[in-house]
Every structure is written in C-alpha cells, then in structure tokens.
Amino acid sequence: MTTIFGKIIKRELPAEIVFENDKVLAIKDKYPAAPIHILIMPKKEIPDFQSLKPEDYPLIEECFKVAQQIAAQYGITGGYRLLTNNGSLAGQTIFHLHFHLLGGRQLGTMG
Ligand code: AMP
C-alpha cells in the first residue's frame, strides 16, 4: 500500500529532498529529532526491514552508501546514528522502509 513516502517519491507530496538517484531517495525529516535528521529510503515499496528479501539487499547497500555520503556532506562523520524502526512496537509509523540518519548534537542512549 502506498504511504506518505511512496507519495513523496512520486512527487504527489512535497519534501525537502537531499539526495536522489534511480534507487534511493533521502529527505529531511519533517519533525526532526536532532539538528540533522535525514530519512534514507529505497524507492521500492518495502514495508519494513523484516520484509526484505535477498534480492532487495543491494538496495540496502545503496542506502548505506548514501548515508555515508550524506554524513560527510553534513560534516557529522565524527558521530551519528543510523537506524530503522521495524514494526509499531519499535515506533515505526510509516510502513515504507527507511533509515534515520541522526546527528549534529550529542545523542542520548538507546531504548
Ligand atoms: P518511523 O516512525 O520510523 O516510521 O519514522 C517516520 C518518520 O517520518 C518520523 O521521524 C516523522 O517525523 C517523519 N515524517 C512524517 N511525515 C513526514 C513527511 N511528510 N515528510 C518528512 N518526514 C515525515
């Protein structure tokens, strides 16, 4: 089912795009939890990390490469967090796989 992110990918909803290629989109989080909060997602509609199939793994590699590039671009290579929430128990609210890249301040402990 198409989500907000699916609509952003199709340009049916606006977003602040910071990176795009044929496989991956990265946008600024609309409600940032840190000074730098970027969402990196495959364009393919995969609901969550647990749904990934082996044939999708190259998309994750691509997302991670983009995360490294964006971290460098934003000058946060000294400290950032890259995470995905898998399922509502983990706090996932948008069921289109995405990775949060958080940085720009001292980050707290997990959990
Ligand atoms: P999650 O809770 O892991 O599914 O992450 C969803 C993220 O999307 C949250 O950090 C929200 O702040 C963010 N978000 C919700 N709506 C939008 C939007 N229209 N554009 C950009 N980010 C959004």
Backbone and ligand atoms as CSV (ligand in chain L), in Angstrom:
chain,resi,resn,atom,element,x,y,z
A,1,MET,N,N,0.845,-1.193,0.000
A,1,MET,CA,C,0.000,0.000,0.000
A,1,MET,C,C,0.890,1.258,0.000
A,2,THR,N,N,0.512,2.229,-0.793
A,2,THR,CA,C,1.335,3.440,-0.866
A,2,THR,C,C,1.211,4.241,0.427
A,3,THR,N,N,2.346,4.726,0.879
A,3,THR,CA,C,2.434,5.510,2.112
A,3,THR,C,C,2.768,6.958,1.754
A,4,ILE,N,N,2.896,7.776,2.790
A,4,ILE,CA,C,3.351,9.162,2.590
A,4,ILE,C,C,4.660,9.159,1.801
A,5,PHE,N,N,5.574,8.268,2.143
A,5,PHE,CA,C,6.871,8.258,1.459
A,5,PHE,C,C,6.710,7.832,-0.001
A,6,GLY,N,N,5.807,6.879,-0.257
A,6,GLY,CA,C,5.540,6.494,-1.644
A,6,GLY,C,C,5.052,7.693,-2.442
A,7,LYS,N,N,4.216,8.512,-1.802
A,7,LYS,CA,C,3.687,9.709,-2.482
A,7,LYS,C,C,4.790,10.749,-2.683
A,8,ILE,N,N,5.686,10.875,-1.720
A,8,ILE,CA,C,6.818,11.806,-1.878
A,8,ILE,C,C,7.689,11.347,-3.042
A,9,ILE,N,N,7.934,10.048,-3.125
A,9,ILE,CA,C,8.769,9.504,-4.213
A,9,ILE,C,C,8.136,9.828,-5.565
A,10,LYS,N,N,6.804,9.742,-5.629
A,10,LYS,CA,C,6.098,10.029,-6.899
A,10,LYS,C,C,5.801,11.520,-7.083
A,11,ARG,N,N,6.311,12.332,-6.160
A,11,ARG,CA,C,6.108,13.791,-6.225
A,11,ARG,C,C,4.634,14.184,-6.064
A,12,GLU,N,N,3.887,13.340,-5.387
A,12,GLU,CA,C,2.486,13.697,-5.098
A,12,GLU,C,C,2.388,14.479,-3.788
A,13,LEU,N,N,3.456,14.440,-2.998
A,13,LEU,CA,C,3.552,15.235,-1.771
A,13,LEU,C,C,4.921,15.908,-1.752
A,14,PRO,N,N,5.012,17.086,-1.132
A,14,PRO,CA,C,6.301,17.784,-1.104
A,14,PRO,C,C,7.232,17.225,-0.026
A,15,ALA,N,N,8.512,17.445,-0.215
A,15,ALA,CA,C,9.521,17.095,0.794
A,15,ALA,C,C,10.795,17.833,0.436
A,16,GLU,N,N,11.651,17.965,1.445
A,16,GLU,CA,C,12.982,18.560,1.198
A,16,GLU,C,C,13.936,17.440,0.832
A,17,ILE,N,N,14.168,17.290,-0.453
A,17,ILE,CA,C,14.994,16.191,-0.948
A,17,ILE,C,C,16.463,16.583,-0.842
A,18,VAL,N,N,17.263,15.706,-0.237
A,18,VAL,CA,C,18.698,15.998,-0.128
A,18,VAL,C,C,19.529,15.089,-1.033
A,19,PHE,N,N,18.951,13.989,-1.499
A,19,PHE,CA,C,19.658,13.098,-2.432
A,19,PHE,C,C,18.618,12.274,-3.182
A,20,GLU,N,N,18.935,12.018,-4.443
A,20,GLU,CA,C,18.062,11.117,-5.208
A,20,GLU,C,C,18.866,10.463,-6.316
A,21,ASN,N,N,18.657,9.170,-6.489
A,21,ASN,CA,C,19.097,8.502,-7.714
A,21,ASN,C,C,17.979,7.539,-8.129
A,22,ASP,N,N,18.259,6.619,-9.033
A,22,ASP,CA,C,17.167,5.769,-9.526
A,22,ASP,C,C,16.648,4.794,-8.473
A,23,LYS,N,N,17.435,4.525,-7.436
A,23,LYS,CA,C,17.032,3.513,-6.441
A,23,LYS,C,C,16.679,4.067,-5.071
A,24,VAL,N,N,17.257,5.228,-4.741
A,24,VAL,CA,C,17.193,5.736,-3.354
A,24,VAL,C,C,16.772,7.194,-3.332
A,25,LEU,N,N,15.988,7.534,-2.299
A,25,LEU,CA,C,15.638,8.934,-2.040
A,25,LEU,C,C,16.013,9.254,-0.594
A,26,ALA,N,N,16.528,10.450,-0.362
A,26,ALA,CA,C,16.807,10.908,1.003
A,26,ALA,C,C,16.161,12.276,1.175
A,27,ILE,N,N,15.428,12.409,2.290
A,27,ILE,CA,C,14.704,13.663,2.567
A,27,ILE,C,C,14.979,14.112,3.997
A,28,LYS,N,N,14.747,15.395,4.242
A,28,LYS,CA,C,14.804,15.882,5.621
A,28,LYS,C,C,13.561,15.410,6.364
A,29,ASP,N,N,13.737,14.948,7.597
A,29,ASP,CA,C,12.580,14.577,8.412
A,29,ASP,C,C,11.773,15.846,8.729
A,30,LYS,N,N,10.467,15.758,8.555
A,30,LYS,CA,C,9.591,16.916,8.768
A,30,LYS,C,C,9.539,17.334,10.234
A,31,TYR,N,N,9.780,16.387,11.132
A,31,TYR,CA,C,9.734,16.666,12.579
A,31,TYR,C,C,11.063,16.212,13.189
A,32,PRO,N,N,12.140,16.950,12.924
A,32,PRO,CA,C,13.472,16.433,13.263
A,32,PRO,C,C,13.677,16.205,14.754
A,33,ALA,N,N,14.317,15.087,15.066
A,33,ALA,CA,C,14.645,14.735,16.453
A,33,ALA,C,C,16.075,15.123,16.797
A,34,ALA,N,N,16.787,15.679,15.850
A,34,ALA,CA,C,18.170,16.131,16.056
A,34,ALA,C,C,18.428,17.216,15.013
A,35,PRO,N,N,19.483,18.016,15.211
A,35,PRO,CA,C,19.753,19.097,14.237
A,35,PRO,C,C,19.855,18.568,12.809
A,36,ILE,N,N,20.435,17.388,12.656
A,36,ILE,CA,C,20.455,16.744,11.338
A,36,ILE,C,C,19.652,15.459,11.457
A,37,HIS,N,N,18.573,15.383,10.704
A,37,HIS,CA,C,17.709,14.194,10.738
A,37,HIS,C,C,17.223,13.955,9.312
A,38,ILE,N,N,17.880,12.997,8.678
A,38,ILE,CA,C,17.603,12.679,7.273
A,38,ILE,C,C,17.024,11.278,7.212
A,39,LEU,N,N,16.068,11.094,6.340
A,39,LEU,CA,C,15.464,9.772,6.123
A,39,LEU,C,C,15.933,9.259,4.761
A,40,ILE,N,N,16.512,8.076,4.769
A,40,ILE,CA,C,17.066,7.482,3.547
A,40,ILE,C,C,16.258,6.231,3.247
A,41,MET,N,N,15.721,6.173,2.045
A,41,MET,CA,C,14.801,5.055,1.742
A,41,MET,C,C,15.009,4.517,0.330
A,42,PRO,N,N,14.798,3.214,0.171
A,42,PRO,CA,C,14.738,2.701,-1.198
A,42,PRO,C,C,13.448,3.189,-1.845
A,43,LYS,N,N,13.477,3.443,-3.136
A,43,LYS,CA,C,12.235,3.857,-3.801
A,43,LYS,C,C,11.243,2.700,-3.892
A,44,LYS,N,N,11.755,1.504,-3.920
A,44,LYS,CA,C,10.878,0.326,-3.961
A,44,LYS,C,C,10.042,0.281,-2.683
A,45,GLU,N,N,8.775,-0.031,-2.820
A,45,GLU,CA,C,7.886,-0.034,-1.655
A,45,GLU,C,C,8.042,-1.346,-0.880
A,46,ILE,N,N,8.911,-1.284,0.122
A,46,ILE,CA,C,9.144,-2.415,1.033
A,46,ILE,C,C,8.652,-1.932,2.395
A,47,PRO,N,N,7.712,-2.633,3.040
A,47,PRO,CA,C,7.095,-2.064,4.243
A,47,PRO,C,C,8.045,-1.880,5.422
A,48,ASP,N,N,8.952,-2.819,5.619
A,48,ASP,CA,C,9.841,-2.712,6.780
A,48,ASP,C,C,11.062,-3.594,6.570
A,49,PHE,N,N,12.007,-3.480,7.493
A,49,PHE,CA,C,13.278,-4.203,7.351
A,49,PHE,C,C,13.047,-5.714,7.317
A,50,GLN,N,N,12.125,-6.183,8.131
A,50,GLN,CA,C,11.904,-7.626,8.241
A,50,GLN,C,C,11.330,-8.212,6.952
A,51,SER,N,N,10.720,-7.373,6.134
A,51,SER,CA,C,10.137,-7.842,4.866
A,51,SER,C,C,11.171,-7.955,3.745
A,52,LEU,N,N,12.389,-7.502,4.016
A,52,LEU,CA,C,13.412,-7.518,2.957
A,52,LEU,C,C,13.662,-8.934,2.458
A,53,LYS,N,N,13.785,-9.053,1.160
A,53,LYS,CA,C,14.140,-10.332,0.549
A,53,LYS,C,C,15.585,-10.232,0.053
A,54,PRO,N,N,16.250,-11.370,-0.063
A,54,PRO,CA,C,17.659,-11.312,-0.502
A,54,PRO,C,C,17.853,-10.490,-1.772
A,55,GLU,N,N,16.900,-10.537,-2.685
A,55,GLU,CA,C,17.085,-9.763,-3.929
A,55,GLU,C,C,17.036,-8.246,-3.680
A,56,ASP,N,N,16.523,-7.850,-2.498
A,56,ASP,CA,C,16.476,-6.412,-2.165
A,56,ASP,C,C,17.756,-5.935,-1.466
A,57,TYR,N,N,18.628,-6.860,-1.064
A,57,TYR,CA,C,19.798,-6.456,-0.275
A,57,TYR,C,C,20.651,-5.389,-0.979
A,58,PRO,N,N,20.801,-5.434,-2.303
A,58,PRO,CA,C,21.577,-4.357,-2.944
A,58,PRO,C,C,21.001,-2.962,-2.690
A,59,LEU,N,N,19.692,-2.882,-2.486
A,59,LEU,CA,C,19.076,-1.582,-2.191
A,59,LEU,C,C,19.536,-1.066,-0.826
A,60,ILE,N,N,19.744,-1.995,0.085
A,60,ILE,CA,C,20.204,-1.600,1.430
A,60,ILE,C,C,21.649,-1.130,1.351
A,61,GLU,N,N,22.432,-1.840,0.555
A,61,GLU,CA,C,23.814,-1.402,0.341
A,61,GLU,C,C,23.822,0.032,-0.206
A,62,GLU,N,N,22.934,0.279,-1.136
A,62,GLU,CA,C,22.834,1.616,-1.741
A,62,GLU,C,C,22.427,2.649,-0.679
A,63,CYS,N,N,21.452,2.303,0.149
A,63,CYS,CA,C,21.026,3.229,1.218
A,63,CYS,C,C,22.206,3.536,2.148
A,64,PHE,N,N,22.986,2.524,2.487
A,64,PHE,CA,C,24.107,2.730,3.413
A,64,PHE,C,C,25.187,3.598,2.761
A,65,LYS,N,N,25.418,3.391,1.469
A,65,LYS,CA,C,26.398,4.234,0.770
A,65,LYS,C,C,25.942,5.689,0.804
A,66,VAL,N,N,24.655,5.889,0.550
A,66,VAL,CA,C,24.095,7.247,0.553
A,66,VAL,C,C,24.206,7.842,1.962
A,67,ALA,N,N,23.964,7.030,2.991
A,67,ALA,CA,C,24.080,7.524,4.375
A,67,ALA,C,C,25.501,8.018,4.641
A,68,GLN,N,N,26.501,7.257,4.207
A,68,GLN,CA,C,27.896,7.690,4.390
A,68,GLN,C,C,28.143,9.023,3.692
A,69,GLN,N,N,27.660,9.138,2.472
A,69,GLN,CA,C,27.871,10.368,1.692
A,69,GLN,C,C,27.208,11.559,2.374
A,70,ILE,N,N,25.983,11.351,2.828
A,70,ILE,CA,C,25.255,12.466,3.452
A,70,ILE,C,C,25.915,12.855,4.766
A,71,ALA,N,N,26.375,11.869,5.536
A,71,ALA,CA,C,27.073,12.174,6.798
A,71,ALA,C,C,28.299,13.035,6.509
A,72,ALA,N,N,29.018,12.709,5.455
A,72,ALA,CA,C,30.204,13.500,5.095
A,72,ALA,C,C,29.783,14.898,4.658
A,73,GLN,N,N,28.747,14.940,3.825
A,73,GLN,CA,C,28.255,16.218,3.294
A,73,GLN,C,C,27.823,17.164,4.418
A,74,TYR,N,N,27.222,16.598,5.475
A,74,TYR,CA,C,26.718,17.420,6.582
A,74,TYR,C,C,27.753,17.580,7.708
A,75,GLY,N,N,28.948,17.008,7.518
A,75,GLY,CA,C,30.036,17.206,8.478
A,75,GLY,C,C,29.820,16.525,9.813
A,76,ILE,N,N,29.187,15.346,9.801
A,76,ILE,CA,C,28.894,14.680,11.078
A,76,ILE,C,C,29.570,13.303,11.177
A,77,THR,N,N,30.636,13.093,10.403
A,77,THR,CA,C,31.252,11.758,10.406
A,77,THR,C,C,31.834,11.386,11.775
A,78,GLY,N,N,32.052,12.365,12.635
A,78,GLY,CA,C,32.583,12.077,13.972
A,78,GLY,C,C,31.551,11.462,14.905
A,79,GLY,N,N,30.272,11.509,14.547
A,79,GLY,CA,C,29.259,10.932,15.426
A,79,GLY,C,C,27.862,11.080,14.863
A,80,TYR,N,N,27.292,9.953,14.514
A,80,TYR,CA,C,25.891,9.966,14.064
A,80,TYR,C,C,25.274,8.603,14.331
A,81,ARG,N,N,23.982,8.539,14.205
A,81,ARG,CA,C,23.267,7.266,14.397
A,81,ARG,C,C,22.482,6.977,13.134
A,82,LEU,N,N,22.537,5.712,12.714
A,82,LEU,CA,C,21.785,5.251,11.544
A,82,LEU,C,C,20.906,4.116,12.020
A,83,LEU,N,N,19.592,4.282,11.895
A,83,LEU,CA,C,18.716,3.251,12.469
A,83,LEU,C,C,17.433,3.109,11.663
A,84,THR,N,N,16.818,1.960,11.834
A,84,THR,CA,C,15.474,1.766,11.287
A,84,THR,C,C,14.576,1.220,12.389
A,85,ASN,N,N,13.353,1.694,12.441
A,85,ASN,CA,C,12.355,1.144,13.349
A,85,ASN,C,C,11.596,0.069,12.587
A,86,ASN,N,N,11.603,-1.143,13.120
A,86,ASN,CA,C,10.918,-2.246,12.453
A,86,ASN,C,C,9.659,-2.610,13.234
A,87,GLY,N,N,8.510,-2.192,12.712
A,87,GLY,CA,C,7.245,-2.537,13.349
A,87,GLY,C,C,6.798,-1.513,14.372
A,88,SER,N,N,5.490,-1.519,14.641
A,88,SER,CA,C,4.935,-0.492,15.519
A,88,SER,C,C,5.469,-0.589,16.944
A,89,LEU,N,N,5.842,-1.786,17.397
A,89,LEU,CA,C,6.401,-1.907,18.757
A,89,LEU,C,C,7.721,-1.161,18.881
A,90,ALA,N,N,8.395,-0.994,17.758
A,90,ALA,CA,C,9.664,-0.249,17.747
A,90,ALA,C,C,9.444,1.223,17.433
A,91,GLY,N,N,8.185,1.603,17.194
A,91,GLY,CA,C,7.893,3.010,16.913
A,91,GLY,C,C,7.757,3.338,15.448
A,92,GLN,N,N,7.737,2.309,14.586
A,92,GLN,CA,C,7.568,2.611,13.161
A,92,GLN,C,C,6.168,3.161,12.922
A,93,THR,N,N,6.102,4.263,12.212
A,93,THR,CA,C,4.801,4.884,11.915
A,93,THR,C,C,4.515,4.932,10.421
A,94,ILE,N,N,5.557,4.893,9.606
A,94,ILE,CA,C,5.366,4.927,8.149
A,94,ILE,C,C,5.939,3.623,7.590
A,95,PHE,N,N,5.057,2.836,6.992
A,95,PHE,CA,C,5.433,1.483,6.609
A,95,PHE,C,C,5.965,1.417,5.181
A,96,HIS,N,N,7.005,2.218,5.004
A,96,HIS,CA,C,7.854,2.199,3.802
A,96,HIS,C,C,9.264,2.235,4.383
A,97,LEU,N,N,10.008,1.168,4.183
A,97,LEU,CA,C,11.332,1.044,4.802
A,97,LEU,C,C,12.165,2.322,4.647
A,98,HIS,N,N,12.724,2.775,5.758
A,98,HIS,CA,C,13.594,3.953,5.726
A,98,HIS,C,C,14.577,3.882,6.880
A,99,PHE,N,N,15.702,4.554,6.698
A,99,PHE,CA,C,16.737,4.635,7.715
A,99,PHE,C,C,16.843,6.079,8.172
A,100,HIS,N,N,16.837,6.260,9.484
A,100,HIS,CA,C,17.036,7.588,10.073
A,100,HIS,C,C,18.537,7.825,10.224
A,101,LEU,N,N,18.994,8.967,9.741
A,101,LEU,CA,C,20.365,9.410,9.977
A,101,LEU,C,C,20.269,10.624,10.902
A,102,LEU,N,N,20.776,10.449,12.116
A,102,LEU,CA,C,20.628,11.475,13.153
A,102,LEU,C,C,21.989,11.957,13.613
A,103,GLY,N,N,22.136,13.249,13.738
A,103,GLY,CA,C,23.407,13.772,14.233
A,103,GLY,C,C,23.326,15.267,14.449
A,104,GLY,N,N,24.494,15.841,14.738
A,104,GLY,CA,C,24.555,17.287,14.930
A,104,GLY,C,C,24.468,17.701,16.379
A,105,ARG,N,N,24.369,16.719,17.278
A,105,ARG,CA,C,24.430,17.004,18.718
A,105,ARG,C,C,24.850,15.717,19.419
A,106,GLN,N,N,25.166,15.823,20.712
A,106,GLN,CA,C,25.446,14.617,21.487
A,106,GLN,C,C,24.163,13.802,21.581
A,107,LEU,N,N,24.200,12.562,21.110
A,107,LEU,CA,C,22.991,11.725,21.108
A,107,LEU,C,C,22.907,10.955,22.420
A,108,GLY,N,N,21.683,10.718,22.862
A,108,GLY,CA,C,21.448,10.001,24.112
A,108,GLY,C,C,21.591,8.493,23.929
A,109,THR,N,N,21.340,7.784,25.012
A,109,THR,CA,C,21.438,6.323,24.948
A,109,THR,C,C,20.215,5.758,24.231
A,110,MET,N,N,20.310,4.530,23.822
A,110,MET,CA,C,19.233,3.876,23.071
A,110,MET,C,C,18.132,3.402,24.021
A,111,GLY,N,N,16.984,3.121,23.424
A,111,GLY,CA,C,15.903,2.490,24.163
A,111,GLY,C,C,14.890,3.414,24.623
L,1,AMP,P1,P,9.196,5.970,11.716
L,1,AMP,O1,O,8.452,6.388,12.958
L,1,AMP,O2,O,10.470,5.217,12.000
L,1,AMP,O3,O,8.282,5.235,10.764
L,1,AMP,O4,O,9.684,7.300,11.019
L,1,AMP,C1,C,8.818,8.121,10.296
L,1,AMP,C2,C,9.448,9.482,10.272
L,1,AMP,O5,O,8.845,10.215,9.243
L,1,AMP,C3,C,9.269,10.282,11.566
L,1,AMP,O6,O,10.542,10.660,12.072
L,1,AMP,C4,C,8.461,11.508,11.121
L,1,AMP,O7,O,8.866,12.679,11.769
L,1,AMP,C5,C,8.745,11.566,9.649
L,1,AMP,N1,N,7.708,12.160,8.799
L,1,AMP,C6,C,6.366,12.047,8.895
L,1,AMP,N2,N,5.754,12.672,7.874
L,1,AMP,C7,C,6.735,13.190,7.104
L,1,AMP,C8,C,6.756,13.962,5.898
L,1,AMP,N3,N,5.618,14.321,5.262
L,1,AMP,N4,N,7.969,14.329,5.399
L,1,AMP,C9,C,9.101,14.002,6.023
L,1,AMP,N5,N,9.156,13.268,7.153
L,1,AMP,C10,C,7.987,12.876,7.689
